Amino acid sequence: MRYDSIPVSLFVNNRERFAAKMQKNSLAILTSNDVMPNNADDVMGFSQNNDLFYLSGINQDETILVLFPDAFKEENKAILFVKEVTEHTLLWDGNFLTKEEVTAISGIKNVKWVHEFEKTLQLFAFEADVFYLGHNEHIKRVTSEIETRQDRMIKWCKEKYPLHQYDRAAKITRELRPIKSSKEVDLIKKAVAISIQGFHGILNAIRPNIKEYELEAELSYATLKNGGSRQAFRSIVASGENACSLHYNSNDNVCKENEMVLIDFGSCYANYNSDTTRCIPVNGTFSPRQKAVYESVLHCLKEGSKLLKPGVLSKDYELQMAKLIETELVKLGLITEDEIASQNPENPAYKKYFMHGTAHHLGLDVHDVGLYSRPFEKGMVLTCEPGIYIREEGIGCRLENDYLLTENGNINLSEALPIEIADIESLIQNKK
C-alpha cells in the first residue's frame, strides 16, 4: 500500500455500528468496484467502492464482504471473499493480498477465495430473511448506461433468491459515514497536508505564460510523491475567464500576465480526500479589482464558516451564506439595492455572480454521503466555498477550506494552506 497502515479498530468499529442497525436475521453483501476498461487491453486506475472500504479497509478489486450478525457460528458473522493468488497472477499482476494480510487489514478472520462466494451464500440464505445490498444512490450525474458490480450482484441475488426481503445498505452507511472518527479525521488531515505541498509547488512555479496544465502537474507530483493514490478529483486550474466556468478542467490555456488563476484541488490519501480552492495572481500581485473581489470572497469564507456548527440545517446555512455574498456584490458595484428589492425570489439578483452551494460533506467521497435534511453534527467534516464570478471582467474567485465540526463550532483542517493576500503575494514574489 502507498499509505501507512490504518488501525484495524476503525473497520471493526464501523462493522459493529453497521450491524447494530441491521434488521434481525439479515445479512449484508457489499462488493468492490470494477476495474474499468480503457481501450484495447488497457484499463483505468482502480477506485474502491467506499462502503466496502469503510467496513473492511480492503482496497482491492474482486472483493465481497458478507455480514451476518445473527449467524449461528461466530466465524460466519463476517466473511471476506478475495481473489486467489496463483502462479499465473503472480507472473502477470504481482501479488494480491493473502488471506493473512486481509485479516490483518480488516480484522476479519474468516477469509475465502471469491469463487467460494455462491456456495457459501447458499448456506446462509435459508437462515436469513433479509438481504442488505449496496448500490450507488449518492449520485448526481446520470450513469444509467453503466452496469456496476453492485448492479450485477442485485440482479443475481434477486434471481437466485426471489422470495427474500431486500433492503438498502446505503440507508445505513449514509447515516454512519458523515460522522468521522478521530482516525478518519487524521487521514483527511494527511490528504490536506499533501494538497498544501502541491499548492506551494504552484506558488513556486507560477509565472506569466505558463500553461494551466503545468500548474496542475505540481499537484499531481505532490500527491504521488507524498503517498497519495491520486488527485481527489480532476483539478480545476482556471486562468482568467475560465474561472467563471464552475467545472472547467481542460487546463490547457496560457496564464496571462494580469490574470488571476483559480485552483480547485484535492488529494486522495488512503481513500480519504481533501477539497480546497485558492486564487492567485499570475504576476505575483493582485490588481486593485482582483484584490477587492478576493477580499469580498475571503470575508464570506471567514464569516460563513462560523455558521458551520452543530444544530444548523444546510438550507439555513446556505441562505445566510447567500446573504453574505449579496452584501459583498453590492459593495463591489455588481448589483444594487434596487435590484434586490425588485428581484424575482425564484431567481435572486446575486445568482448572476454566485450560483452554487457552499458546503458539502467530505470524507471517502469528495462530495461525501449524508442527508442535507439532517442538522450538522459534531464529527462531520464539511467544506465552505463561497465564490464570485464576473465573466465580463474575466475574474472568477472561489476560496474553500475543510472544517471539522466540534461541540461548539469547528476546526479549520486546511488552516496551514496560505490564503491571506499578503502571504500569497510574498510567497510568489520571494519564490525559490
DRENSEMAR-676925 format. One record per residue: z, x, y of N, C-alpha, C in turn; residue in three letters. Coordinates in steps of 0.05 Angstrom, whole numbers, padded with zeros to 5 digits, always signed. Example, Ala and Ser with C-alpha at 12.3 -4.5 7.8 and 13.67 -1.06 7.14 Angstrom:
<nodes>
+00156+00264-00114+00156+00246-00090+00156+00264-00066ALA
+00142+00257-00045+00143+00273-00021+00157+00258+00001SER
</nodes>
This chain:
<nodes>
+00000+00017-00024+00000+00000+00000+00000+00017+00025MET
-00012+00008+00046-00013+00023+00071+00014+00020+00086ARG
+00028-00001+00080+00053-00006+00095+00077+00001+00078TYR
+00100+00005+00091+00125+00011+00077+00133-00013+00059ASP
+00147-00007+00038+00157-00028+00020+00174-00049+00036SER
+00169-00074+00030+00184-00095+00042+00207-00102+00024ILE
+00231-00106+00035+00254-00113+00018+00248-00137+00000PRO
+00252-00134-00026+00246-00156-00044+00262-00181-00038VAL
+00285-00178-00025+00302-00201-00019+00287-00221-00001SER
+00268-00212+00015+00253-00230+00032+00239-00251+00015LEU
+00225-00242-00006+00209-00260-00022+00226-00277-00041PHE
+00248-00265-00051+00267-00281-00067+00279-00304-00051VAL
+00287-00298-00027+00299-00318-00009+00278-00339-00002ASN
+00253-00331+00004+00232-00351+00010+00228-00370-00013ASN
+00227-00359-00037+00223-00377-00061+00246-00396-00064ARG
+00271-00386-00060+00294-00404-00063+00293-00427-00043GLU
+00285-00421-00019+00284-00442+00002+00261-00461-00004ARG
+00239-00451-00014+00216-00468-00021+00224-00486-00044PHE
+00236-00475-00065+00244-00491-00089+00264-00513-00082ALA
+00281-00507-00062+00302-00527-00055+00289-00552-00043ALA
+00264-00550-00033+00251-00573-00020+00231-00587-00039LYS
+00228-00576-00063+00210-00589-00082+00223-00614-00095MET
+00207-00633-00103+00217-00656-00117+00229-00648-00144GLN
+00246-00664-00156+00257-00659-00182+00235-00658-00203LYS
+00238-00640-00221+00219-00637-00244+00190-00633-00235ASN
+00187-00616-00215+00160-00610-00205+00154-00580-00207SER
+00129-00573-00207+00121-00545-00206+00101-00541-00184LEU
+00100-00516-00174+00082-00509-00152+00063-00487-00162ALA
+00038-00489-00154+00017-00470-00161+00004-00459-00136ILE
+00008-00434-00130-00004-00421-00107-00024-00400-00116LEU
-00047-00399-00105-00068-00380-00113-00074-00360-00090THR
-00085-00337-00098-00094-00318-00078-00121-00327-00066SER
-00129-00314-00044-00155-00319-00034-00176-00306-00051ASN
-00201-00313-00046-00224-00300-00059-00231-00274-00044ASP
-00244-00256-00059-00258-00234-00045-00285-00245-00038VAL
-00292-00246-00012-00316-00260-00003-00340-00241-00004MET
-00363-00251-00014-00387-00233-00016-00399-00229+00012PRO
-00413-00206+00014-00427-00200+00039-00457-00202+00032ASN
-00470-00180+00025-00498-00181+00017-00501-00163-00008ASN
-00521-00169-00024-00525-00155-00049-00499-00153-00065ALA
-00489-00129-00071-00464-00127-00086-00441-00119-00069ASP
-00444-00123-00042-00423-00115-00024-00404-00138-00019ASP
-00380-00132-00011-00360-00153-00006-00346-00148+00021VAL
-00335-00169+00032-00319-00166+00057-00291-00157+00049MET
-00276-00148+00069-00249-00140+00064-00232-00163+00055GLY
-00213-00157+00037-00196-00178+00025-00173-00186+00044PHE
-00168-00211+00046-00146-00222+00062-00131-00242+00045SER
-00105-00236+00040-00089-00252+00022-00083-00280+00033GLN
-00080-00299+00014-00070-00326+00022-00041-00323+00031ASN
-00035-00331+00055-00009-00325+00067+00014-00340+00055ASN
+00009-00364+00044+00031-00378+00030+00039-00363+00004ASP
+00018-00353-00010+00024-00337-00034+00039-00312-00027LEU
+00030-00298-00006+00044-00274+00002+00073-00280+00011PHE
+00077-00301+00026+00103-00309+00035+00123-00313+00012TYR
+00113-00322-00010+00130-00329-00033+00132-00307-00054LEU
+00114-00286-00052+00113-00266-00073+00111-00237-00063SER
+00099-00233-00040+00094-00206-00030+00070-00192-00043GLY
+00056-00206-00060+00033-00194-00074+00008-00195-00057ILE
-00004-00173-00052-00027-00171-00034-00052-00163-00049ASN
-00058-00178-00071-00080-00172-00089-00094-00198-00097GLN
-00120-00196-00100-00136-00220-00108-00131-00227-00137ASP
-00142-00249-00146-00138-00260-00173-00109-00261-00181GLU
-00093-00272-00164-00064-00275-00168-00057-00305-00167THR
-00040-00313-00185-00030-00341-00185+00000-00340-00188ILE
+00014-00356-00171+00043-00359-00172+00049-00387-00182LEU
+00066-00389-00202+00076-00415-00211+00106-00416-00208VAL
+00116-00436-00194+00145-00441-00191+00152-00467-00205LEU
+00172-00465-00222+00181-00489-00238+00212-00488-00238PHE
+00224-00495-00216+00254-00492-00214+00270-00506-00236PRO
+00259-00528-00247+00274-00543-00268+00266-00535-00296ASP
+00252-00512-00299+00244-00503-00325+00269-00499-00343ALA
+00266-00505-00369+00289-00502-00387+00297-00473-00390PHE
+00277-00455-00392+00283-00427-00395+00283-00413-00368LYS
+00303-00397-00363+00306-00384-00337+00281-00367-00329GLU
+00269-00354-00349+00246-00336-00343+00221-00352-00334GLU
+00221-00378-00339+00198-00394-00332+00201-00408-00305ASN
+00222-00403-00291+00226-00415-00264+00207-00403-00243LYS
+00198-00379-00248+00178-00366-00230+00161-00346-00247ALA
+00135-00350-00246+00117-00332-00261+00094-00324-00243ILE
+00087-00299-00245+00064-00288-00231+00042-00280-00251LEU
+00018-00289-00245-00005-00282-00262-00023-00263-00245PHE
-00029-00239-00256-00044-00220-00241-00067-00209-00259VAL
-00086-00196-00247-00109-00186-00263-00101-00161-00278LYS
-00112-00159-00302-00104-00138-00320-00118-00112-00314GLU
-00102-00090-00316-00112-00063-00313-00125-00055-00340VAL
-00151-00047-00339-00165-00037-00363-00178-00011-00356THR
-00189+00002-00377-00204+00027-00373-00228+00022-00354GLU
-00240-00002-00357-00264-00008-00341-00256-00011-00311HIS
-00234-00026-00306-00225-00030-00278-00216-00004-00266THR
-00203+00013-00282-00194+00039-00272-00218+00056-00264LEU
-00239+00055-00279-00263+00071-00274-00277+00062-00248LEU
-00280+00035-00245-00296+00025-00222-00279+00018-00198TRP
-00255+00009-00201-00240-00002-00178-00214+00013-00173ASP
-00206+00031-00191-00180+00044-00188-00158+00026-00198GLY
-00133+00033-00192-00110+00018-00202-00106-00009-00189ASN
-00101-00029-00205-00089-00054-00195-00059-00051-00199PHE
-00044-00070-00190-00015-00070-00194-00008-00073-00224LEU
+00010-00057-00233+00020-00060-00260+00041-00083-00260THR
+00048-00092-00284+00069-00113-00285+00095-00104-00273LYS
+00102-00079-00278+00126-00068-00267+00126-00067-00237GLU
+00103-00060-00226+00100-00059-00197+00101-00087-00184GLU
+00089-00106-00198+00091-00134-00188+00120-00143-00187VAL
+00135-00137-00208+00163-00145-00208+00179-00131-00186THR
+00173-00105-00182+00187-00090-00161+00182-00102-00133ALA
+00157-00111-00128+00150-00122-00102+00161-00150-00098ILE
+00158-00167-00119+00164-00195-00116+00192-00203-00124SER
+00204-00188-00143+00229-00197-00155+00226-00216-00177GLY
+00201-00221-00185+00195-00240-00208+00192-00223-00233ILE
+00209-00229-00253+00209-00213-00278+00187-00222-00297LYS
+00180-00247-00297+00160-00257-00316+00132-00254-00304ASN
+00118-00233-00312+00091-00228-00302+00072-00228-00325VAL
+00050-00243-00322+00030-00245-00343+00003-00239-00331LYS
-00017-00234-00349-00044-00230-00340-00056-00257-00333TRP
-00075-00257-00315-00085-00282-00304-00100-00298-00325VAL
-00111-00285-00345-00125-00301-00366-00105-00317-00383HIS
-00080-00312-00380-00060-00328-00395-00051-00353-00380GLU
-00061-00357-00356-00051-00379-00339-00055-00406-00352PHE
-00079-00413-00361-00085-00440-00371-00067-00447-00395GLU
-00065-00429-00413-00048-00434-00437-00019-00437-00429LYS
-00010-00421-00411+00018-00423-00402+00024-00449-00388THR
+00006-00456-00370+00010-00481-00354+00011-00505-00373LEU
-00005-00505-00394-00006-00527-00412+00022-00532-00424GLN
+00037-00511-00428+00064-00514-00440+00083-00528-00420LEU
+00078-00523-00394+00096-00534-00373+00087-00562-00364PHE
+00061-00567-00365+00050-00591-00353+00063-00617-00364ALA
+00070-00616-00390+00081-00640-00402+00110-00644-00396PHE
+00123-00623-00386+00150-00625-00377+00153-00633-00348GLU
+00133-00625-00332+00134-00631-00303+00120-00657-00297ALA
+00130-00670-00275+00118-00695-00267+00100-00692-00242ASP
+00106-00672-00226+00092-00668-00200+00081-00640-00198VAL
+00057-00637-00188+00045-00611-00182+00044-00608-00151PHE
+00055-00587-00141+00050-00579-00113+00027-00559-00113TYR
+00006-00565-00098-00017-00547-00097-00021-00538-00068LEU
-00031-00513-00066-00037-00502-00040-00064-00511-00030GLY
-00066-00513-00003-00092-00519+00010-00090-00511+00039HIS
-00112-00501+00050-00111-00491+00077-00114-00515+00096ASN
-00091-00527+00102-00091-00551+00120-00090-00542+00149GLU
-00080-00519+00154-00076-00509+00182-00101-00496+00191HIS
-00121-00512+00197-00148-00501+00204-00160-00517+00226ILE
-00172-00503+00245-00183-00517+00268-00214-00517+00268LYS
-00225-00500+00252-00254-00499+00251-00264-00510+00225ARG
-00286-00524+00225-00297-00537+00202-00306-00516+00181VAL
-00296-00518+00157-00304-00499+00136-00310-00516+00110THR
-00320-00540+00114-00324-00558+00091-00344-00547+00071SER
-00361-00529+00080-00382-00519+00061-00371-00496+00044GLU
-00347-00486+00050-00335-00464+00035-00316-00475+00014ILE
-00320-00469-00011-00301-00476-00032-00284-00452-00038GLU
-00258-00455-00034-00239-00433-00039-00228-00434-00067THR
-00213-00412-00074-00199-00412-00099-00179-00435-00101ARG
-00167-00441-00078-00148-00464-00077-00163-00490-00083GLN
-00187-00493-00072-00202-00518-00077-00209-00520-00106ASP
-00216-00498-00118-00223-00499-00147-00199-00505-00164ARG
-00175-00494-00156-00151-00500-00171-00144-00530-00169MET
-00147-00541-00146-00141-00570-00142-00160-00586-00160ILE
-00185-00580-00160-00205-00594-00176-00199-00591-00206LYS
-00192-00567-00214-00187-00562-00243-00162-00577-00252TRP
-00140-00576-00236-00115-00589-00244-00119-00619-00246CYS
-00133-00631-00228-00137-00660-00228-00155-00669-00251LYS
-00173-00652-00259-00190-00658-00282-00174-00655-00308GLU
-00158-00634-00309-00143-00628-00334-00118-00646-00337LYS
-00105-00652-00314-00081-00668-00315-00083-00691-00294TYR
-00100-00711-00300-00105-00732-00281-00082-00751-00276PRO
-00063-00753-00295-00042-00773-00292-00016-00762-00279LEU
-00016-00736-00272+00007-00725-00258+00006-00734-00228HIS
+00029-00732-00216+00030-00736-00187+00024-00709-00173GLN
+00012-00711-00149+00006-00687-00135+00018-00688-00107TYR
+00027-00665-00098+00038-00662-00071+00028-00636-00059ASP
+00034-00632-00033+00022-00610-00018+00043-00588-00013ARG
+00036-00564-00023+00054-00542-00018+00056-00536+00012ALA
+00034-00541+00027+00034-00536+00056+00055-00552+00071ALA
+00062-00575+00060+00083-00591+00073+00109-00577+00074LYS
+00114-00560+00054+00139-00544+00053+00136-00519+00069ILE
+00114-00504+00065+00112-00478+00079+00109-00482+00109THR
+00098-00504+00118+00096-00508+00147+00123-00513+00160ARG
+00142-00521+00143+00170-00525+00153+00185-00499+00152GLU
+00180-00482+00132+00195-00458+00128+00185-00434+00145LEU
+00159-00431+00145+00148-00407+00157+00152-00403+00187ARG
+00154-00424+00203+00158-00420+00232+00184-00405+00239PRO
+00205-00408+00222+00230-00394+00228+00229-00367+00214ILE
+00228-00346+00230+00225-00319+00219+00252-00306+00213LYS
+00254-00294+00189+00278-00278+00182+00278-00252+00198SER
+00300-00238+00198+00301-00212+00212+00281-00192+00200SER
+00277-00194+00174+00257-00176+00161+00229-00182+00171LYS
+00223-00207+00174+00196-00214+00184+00193-00205+00213GLU
+00213-00209+00229+00212-00200+00257+00207-00170+00258VAL
+00220-00155+00241+00216-00126+00240+00186-00119+00235ASP
+00174-00134+00217+00145-00130+00211+00128-00137+00234LEU
+00134-00158+00248+00119-00165+00272+00122-00143+00293ILE
+00147-00133+00296+00151-00111+00315+00134-00087+00309LYS
+00131-00081+00283+00114-00058+00275+00085-00063+00283LYS
+00076-00088+00279+00048-00095+00287+00045-00092+00318ALA
+00065-00101+00333+00065-00098+00362+00064-00068+00369VAL
+00080-00052+00356+00081-00023+00363+00054-00010+00358ALA
+00040-00018+00338+00013-00007+00333-00006-00016+00355ILE
-00004-00041+00364-00021-00050+00386-00015-00034+00412SER
+00010-00028+00416+00017-00012+00440+00003+00015+00440ILE
+00001+00028+00416-00013+00053+00413-00042+00049+00420GLN
-00054+00028+00411-00082+00022+00417-00087+00018+00447GLY
-00069+00004+00460-00072-00001+00488-00071+00024+00504PHE
-00053+00042+00497-00051+00068+00511-00077+00084+00507HIS
-00089+00081+00483-00115+00094+00479-00136+00083+00498GLY
-00135+00057+00502-00154+00044+00521-00150+00054+00549ILE
-00125+00055+00558-00118+00065+00585-00128+00094+00589LEU
-00127+00109+00568-00136+00137+00569-00166+00139+00569ASN
-00180+00119+00557-00209+00121+00554-00224+00107+00577ALA
-00212+00087+00590-00226+00070+00609-00238+00086+00632ILE
-00263+00080+00638-00278+00093+00660-00303+00077+00665ARG
-00314+00079+00689-00339+00064+00695-00361+00072+00675PRO
-00376+00052+00667-00400+00055+00649-00393+00059+00620ASN
-00368+00057+00612-00361+00057+00584-00368+00030+00572ILE
-00376+00030+00547-00382+00005+00533-00357-00009+00524LYS
-00358-00035+00524-00335-00051+00515-00327-00043+00486GLU
-00347-00038+00469-00340-00032+00441-00328-00004+00438TYR
-00332+00013+00458-00318+00039+00457-00288+00035+00461GLU
-00281+00016+00478-00253+00010+00482-00241-00004+00457LEU
-00257-00022+00445-00249-00035+00420-00243-00015+00399GLU
-00258+00007+00398-00254+00028+00378-00227+00041+00380ALA
-00216+00042+00404-00189+00053+00407-00168+00035+00393GLU
-00173+00009+00393-00155-00009+00379-00157-00006+00349LEU
-00182-00004+00339-00186-00001+00311-00174+00026+00301SER
-00178+00046+00316-00167+00073+00309-00137+00072+00307TYR
-00124+00060+00327-00094+00059+00327-00084+00043+00303ALA
-00098+00021+00297-00090+00004+00275-00090+00019+00249THR
-00113+00032+00243-00116+00046+00217-00098+00071+00216LEU
-00096+00085+00238-00081+00110+00239-00051+00105+00234LYS
-00041+00081+00243-00013+00076+00242-00004+00057+00219ASN
-00022+00053+00200-00014+00038+00176-00021+00009+00176GLY
-00034-00001+00197-00043-00029+00197-00066-00033+00178GLY
-00069-00056+00167-00091-00061+00149-00117-00068+00163SER
-00114-00080+00187-00138-00088+00202-00129-00098+00229ARG
-00147-00102+00247-00140-00116+00272-00133-00145+00264GLN
-00114-00157+00278-00104-00183+00271-00126-00204+00274ALA
-00145-00199+00291-00169-00217+00295-00190-00200+00309PHE
-00213-00210+00312-00234-00194+00325-00227-00192+00354ARG
-00222-00168+00363-00212-00163+00390-00232-00173+00411SER
-00221-00183+00433-00237-00190+00457-00234-00167+00477ILE
-00256-00155+00483-00257-00134+00504-00279-00144+00523VAL
-00271-00157+00544-00289-00173+00561-00288-00163+00590ALA
-00309-00150+00599-00310-00140+00626-00323-00160+00645SER
-00314-00160+00670-00326-00178+00690-00327-00207+00682GLY
-00351-00219+00685-00354-00247+00679-00349-00254+00650GLU
-00353-00235+00632-00349-00240+00604-00320-00251+00598ASN
-00301-00243+00615-00273-00251+00612-00269-00281+00617ALA
-00290-00294+00627-00288-00323+00632-00296-00339+00608CYS
-00306-00326+00587-00312-00339+00561-00288-00334+00543SER
-00274-00354+00536-00248-00351+00523-00249-00336+00496LEU
-00270-00340+00481-00273-00328+00454-00295-00307+00454HIS
-00302-00296+00476-00322-00274+00477-00312-00251+00460TYR
-00329-00241+00442-00322-00217+00427-00346-00201+00417ASN
-00369-00205+00430-00391-00187+00423-00386-00159+00432SER
-00371-00156+00454-00360-00129+00462-00382-00108+00465ASN
-00405-00116+00476-00428-00097+00477-00437-00092+00505ASP
-00423-00101+00525-00432-00097+00553-00420-00071+00564ASN
-00432-00062+00586-00422-00039+00601-00400-00047+00620VAL
-00378-00033+00621-00357-00038+00640-00364-00025+00667CYS
-00368-00041+00687-00378-00031+00713-00355-00023+00731LYS
-00362-00007+00751-00344+00006+00769-00322-00012+00780GLU
-00329-00034+00791-00309-00051+00806-00300-00075+00789ASN
-00305-00075+00764-00297-00098+00747-00269-00094+00736GLU
-00259-00117+00726-00234-00117+00711-00241-00124+00682MET
-00226-00112+00663-00231-00117+00635-00208-00132+00623VAL
-00213-00154+00609-00193-00170+00595-00194-00160+00566LEU
-00170-00153+00555-00168-00144+00527-00148-00161+00513ILE
-00158-00177+00494-00141-00194+00478-00141-00183+00450ASP
-00119-00173+00439-00119-00156+00416-00093-00159+00400PHE
-00094-00152+00375-00070-00152+00358-00075-00135+00333GLY
-00054-00127+00321-00055-00111+00296-00042-00127+00273SER
-00052-00123+00249-00040-00135+00225-00026-00113+00209CYS
+00000-00116+00206+00016-00097+00190+00031-00112+00168TYR
+00026-00105+00143+00039-00119+00121+00034-00149+00122ALA
+00010-00157+00131+00002-00185+00133+00014-00199+00157ASN
+00032-00186+00172+00043-00198+00196+00029-00188+00221TYR
+00027-00205+00241+00009-00199+00264+00022-00198+00291ASN
+00009-00183+00309+00016-00185+00337-00008-00198+00351SER
-00003-00207+00376-00024-00220+00391-00017-00217+00421ASP
-00031-00199+00435-00024-00193+00462-00050-00191+00479THR
-00047-00195+00505-00070-00193+00523-00062-00178+00548THR
-00080-00160+00557-00076-00146+00582-00103-00145+00597ARG
-00101-00141+00623-00125-00137+00640-00122-00112+00656CYS
-00144-00096+00657-00142-00070+00671-00167-00066+00688ILE
-00164-00050+00710-00188-00045+00727-00203-00021+00716PRO
-00230-00024+00715-00247-00003+00704-00243+00024+00718VAL
-00241+00023+00745-00240+00047+00760-00211+00057+00765ASN
-00192+00043+00754-00164+00051+00756-00149+00039+00779GLY
-00162+00023+00796-00148+00010+00818-00157-00019+00821THR
-00139-00038+00821-00145-00066+00824-00155-00070+00853PHE
-00177-00086+00856-00185-00094+00883-00165-00113+00894SER
-00164-00118+00920-00145-00138+00931-00147-00165+00917PRO
-00171-00175+00912-00174-00201+00899-00165-00200+00870ARG
-00173-00179+00856-00164-00177+00828-00133-00175+00827GLN
-00122-00161+00845-00093-00158+00846-00079-00185+00851LYS
-00091-00201+00870-00079-00227+00876-00080-00245+00852ALA
-00103-00246+00838-00105-00263+00814-00086-00253+00792VAL
-00085-00227+00788-00068-00215+00768-00038-00222+00773TYR
-00030-00219+00798-00002-00225+00805+00004-00254+00801GLU
-00015-00272+00806-00010-00300+00800-00006-00306+00771SER
-00023-00294+00754-00021-00297+00725+00005-00285+00715VAL
+00012-00261+00725+00037-00248+00717+00061-00265+00725LEU
+00060-00277+00748+00082-00295+00756+00085-00318+00737HIS
+00062-00330+00729+00063-00352+00710+00074-00344+00683CYS
+00067-00319+00674+00077-00309+00649+00107-00305+00650LEU
+00117-00293+00672+00146-00288+00674+00162-00314+00676LYS
+00152-00332+00692+00166-00358+00695+00162-00376+00671GLU
+00138-00377+00661+00132-00394+00638+00146-00386+00613GLY
+00149-00360+00609+00162-00350+00584+00192-00358+00584SER
+00203-00363+00607+00231-00372+00608+00235-00400+00595LYS
+00213-00414+00593+00213-00441+00582+00213-00441+00552LEU
+00207-00417+00540+00207-00415+00511+00235-00412+00501LEU
+00248-00434+00493+00275-00433+00484+00280-00457+00466LYS
+00301-00456+00449+00306-00478+00430+00309-00504+00444PRO
+00298-00525+00431+00301-00552+00441+00278-00562+00457GLY
+00261-00544+00466+00238-00551+00483+00214-00560+00465VAL
+00201-00582+00473+00177-00591+00459+00153-00577+00470LEU
+00133-00571+00453+00109-00557+00461+00095-00572+00484SER
+00093-00598+00482+00078-00613+00503+00092-00611+00530LYS
+00118-00610+00530+00133-00608+00555+00130-00580+00567ASP
+00131-00560+00549+00127-00532+00558+00099-00529+00570TYR
+00078-00540+00557+00051-00537+00567+00047-00551+00594GLU
+00060-00574+00598+00058-00588+00623+00071-00571+00646LEU
+00093-00559+00640+00106-00542+00661+00090-00517+00666GLN
+00078-00506+00646+00061-00483+00650+00036-00490+00667MET
+00025-00513+00662+00002-00522+00678+00010-00525+00707ALA
+00034-00535+00712+00043-00538+00740+00046-00511+00753LYS
+00056-00491+00738+00058-00464+00749+00031-00453+00758LEU
+00011-00457+00740-00015-00446+00746-00028-00462+00769ILE
-00024-00488+00769-00035-00505+00790-00026-00495+00817GLU
+00000-00488+00820+00011-00478+00845-00002-00452+00853THR
-00007-00434+00833-00020-00409+00839-00049-00412+00847GLU
-00063-00432+00835-00091-00437+00843-00093-00446+00872LEU
-00073-00461+00881-00073-00469+00909-00069-00444+00927VAL
-00051-00427+00919-00046-00402+00935-00071-00385+00936LYS
-00086-00385+00915-00110-00368+00914-00134-00381+00927LEU
-00131-00405+00937-00152-00419+00951-00173-00430+00933GLY
-00167-00434+00907-00186-00444+00888-00187-00474+00886LEU
-00164-00487+00890-00162-00516+00892-00144-00523+00915ILE
-00146-00548+00924-00130-00557+00947-00110-00579+00939THR
-00090-00583+00956-00071-00604+00951-00085-00631+00951GLU
-00105-00635+00968-00120-00660+00969-00135-00665+00942ASP
-00146-00644+00931-00160-00647+00905-00140-00655+00883GLU
-00116-00644+00884-00096-00651+00865-00087-00680+00868ILE
-00084-00688+00893-00075-00716+00899-00096-00736+00889ALA
-00121-00730+00890-00142-00749+00883-00155-00744+00856SER
-00143-00726+00840-00155-00718+00815-00153-00740+00794GLN
-00171-00738+00775-00170-00755+00751-00149-00744+00732ASN
-00128-00759+00726-00107-00748+00709-00117-00738+00682PRO
-00139-00749+00673-00150-00741+00647-00166-00714+00650GLU
-00172-00707+00674-00187-00682+00679-00176-00670+00705ASN
-00152-00659+00705-00139-00649+00729-00155-00626+00741PRO
-00151-00622+00767-00167-00602+00782-00163-00574+00771ALA
-00139-00567+00761-00134-00540+00752-00151-00532+00729TYR
-00161-00552+00714-00176-00545+00689-00202-00531+00694LYS
-00212-00531+00719-00236-00515+00725-00230-00486+00722LYS
-00206-00477+00726-00199-00449+00725-00179-00442+00703TYR
-00168-00462+00690-00148-00457+00669-00151-00480+00649PHE
-00160-00474+00624-00169-00495+00606-00159-00492+00577MET
-00137-00477+00573-00127-00474+00546-00097-00475+00545HIS
-00087-00479+00520-00058-00478+00516-00047-00450+00519GLY
-00021-00447+00521-00010-00421+00527+00012-00412+00507THR
+00017-00427+00487+00038-00419+00467+00029-00427+00439ALA
+00031-00409+00421+00026-00415+00392+00045-00399+00375HIS
+00050-00409+00351+00067-00394+00332+00052-00369+00324HIS
+00068-00348+00317+00057-00323+00309+00072-00313+00284LEU
+00057-00302+00265+00070-00291+00241+00049-00282+00221GLY
+00049-00293+00197+00030-00286+00177+00002-00294+00186LEU
-00001-00316+00201-00025-00323+00214-00022-00317+00244ASP
-00044-00309+00257-00042-00305+00286-00035-00331+00300VAL
-00049-00352+00292-00040-00379+00300-00025-00390+00276HIS
+00001-00384+00275+00016-00389+00251+00021-00419+00247ASP
+00029-00426+00222+00033-00454+00215+00058-00465+00229VAL
+00058-00490+00234+00080-00503+00247+00071-00529+00261GLY
+00088-00549+00262+00081-00574+00275+00090-00572+00304LEU
+00072-00578+00322+00079-00577+00351+00094-00602+00360TYR
+00098-00621+00342+00116-00643+00347+00145-00636+00343SER
+00149-00612+00331+00176-00602+00325+00186-00585+00349ARG
+00210-00591+00359+00221-00575+00381+00223-00546+00373PRO
+00220-00528+00393+00224-00500+00388+00252-00495+00378PHE
+00254-00475+00360+00280-00468+00347+00285-00438+00347GLU
+00310-00431+00346+00318-00403+00343+00304-00391+00319LYS
+00293-00368+00322+00279-00354+00300+00249-00358+00300GLY
+00239-00376+00316+00209-00378+00319+00199-00355+00336MET
+00175-00346+00330+00161-00327+00346+00137-00340+00358VAL
+00135-00340+00385+00114-00354+00399+00102-00336+00420LEU
+00076-00341+00426+00063-00326+00447+00067-00342+00473THR
+00062-00328+00495+00059-00341+00522+00035-00328+00534CYS
+00014-00343+00541-00011-00331+00550-00025-00347+00572GLU
-00014-00348+00596-00028-00361+00618-00053-00346+00627PRO
-00071-00359+00640-00095-00346+00649-00108-00361+00672GLY
-00124-00347+00687-00141-00358+00709-00168-00346+00706ILE
-00189-00364+00707-00216-00355+00702-00234-00365+00724TYR
-00245-00346+00739-00262-00353+00763-00290-00342+00758ILE
-00306-00357+00745-00333-00348+00738-00349-00340+00762ARG
-00347-00355+00783-00364-00350+00807-00356-00323+00820GLU
-00333-00312+00814-00325-00287+00825-00326-00264+00804GLU
-00333-00271+00779-00333-00251+00758-00306-00241+00750GLY
-00285-00258+00753-00258-00250+00747-00246-00269+00727ILE
-00237-00257+00705-00222-00272+00685-00197-00257+00679GLY
-00174-00270+00681-00148-00256+00677-00130-00272+00658CYS
-00121-00260+00637-00102-00272+00619-00082-00251+00611ARG
-00057-00258+00610-00035-00240+00602-00019-00253+00581LEU
-00013-00238+00560+00001-00251+00536+00021-00232+00524GLU
+00045-00243+00519+00066-00229+00505+00075-00245+00481ASN
+00090-00232+00463+00101-00245+00439+00131-00247+00442ASP
+00142-00271+00437+00171-00275+00442+00185-00286+00417TYR
+00208-00275+00411+00226-00285+00391+00247-00303+00404LEU
+00248-00328+00395+00267-00347+00406+00295-00341+00396LEU
+00314-00340+00414+00342-00335+00407+00358-00361+00413THR
+00384-00359+00409+00401-00384+00412+00398-00396+00440GLU
+00396-00379+00461+00396-00389+00488+00371-00383+00504ASN
+00352-00369+00492+00328-00361+00506+00308-00346+00488GLY
+00300-00323+00496+00281-00308+00479+00282-00278+00485ASN
+00270-00263+00467+00267-00234+00469+00237-00228+00470ILE
+00228-00212+00489+00200-00204+00491+00195-00181+00471ASN
+00182-00187+00449+00176-00166+00429+00156-00146+00439LEU
+00140-00153+00459+00119-00135+00469+00127-00123+00496SER
+00152-00121+00502+00162-00112+00528+00152-00083+00534GLU
+00148-00067+00513+00140-00039+00518+00110-00037+00524ALA
+00096-00058+00523+00067-00057+00529+00064-00059+00559LEU
+00053-00039+00572+00051-00039+00602+00038-00064+00613PRO
+00050-00074+00634+00039-00099+00646+00040-00099+00676ILE
+00059-00084+00688+00061-00084+00718+00037-00069+00729GLU
+00027-00079+00752+00003-00067+00764+00007-00037+00770ILE
+00029-00030+00781+00034-00002+00787+00034+00016+00763ALA
+00045+00006+00741+00046+00021+00716+00018+00025+00705ASP
+00002+00004+00705-00025+00005+00694-00042+00024+00710ILE
-00041+00021+00737-00057+00039+00754-00049+00068+00750GLU
-00023+00073+00748-00013+00100+00745-00022+00112+00719SER
-00020+00097+00697-00028+00107+00671-00058+00113+00670LEU
-00074+00097+00683-00103+00103+00683-00110+00127+00701ILE
-00098+00127+00724-00104+00148+00743-00093+00176+00735GLN
-00072+00176+00719-00060+00201+00710-00064+00205+00681ASN
-00086+00195+00670-00090+00197+00641-00095+00227+00634LYS
-00091+00231+00608-00093+00259+00598-00122+00269+00600LYS
</nodes>
